[in-house]
Structure formats: structure tokens, C-alpha cells
Amino acid sequence: MVFILADDMIRDTLGAYGSLDCKTPNIDRLAQEGIRFDTLYAAVAMCAQYRQELYSGRSPWRTRILSESSQSVAPEAAAKAVSLPCKIKI
């Protein structure tokens, strides 16, 4: 599984999604030969909260991380959280 996470990058930046300006032949080949996901839902459009949502699989409203801060998760929620890498471990 290859997951690309970058700040300030829209989907159409990559050649596999239609860009003619940015040459990404290796990513294009991976997308052509494998499974490509075209839809993503993010509950928030802020970096820290989105990463928390991505890694835990829980919305920011459940983790109570709604403002820009360096704290990644509420302490009581952290004890119960299982991260995405742990869930997809092979």
C-alpha cells in the first residue's frame, strides 16, 4: 500500500489523476497496475486534526481535537485509540 500525504497538494497534481504538468511515471505505473482510490472524505481541513483522524480512524469530534494545537489527542482517548498502521498490519 502506498499512501501519499502532502500539504497543499490537490489530487490533480499527480499524472495518474490527469496532470499534464507534473511528470510522475512511477506513481502512474503503480496506479495503473494496482488499485487506485479516487474518493476520500476528511472531516476537517486542518493538518493536525486530519492526521489525527487518519491515524486513529476517529473523527476530531470524538477525539476532541478541534483547534490548532500541538496536542495530538485527548489523554483519555489516547488510551483507547488503535492507530491505522496497527489495523492494517500484515
Secondary structure, DSSP 8 states (H G I E B T S, - for coil): ------TT--GGGSGGGT-SSS--HHHHHHHHHS--------S-SSHHHHHHHHHHS--HHHHT--SS-S--S-HHHHHH---HHHHT--
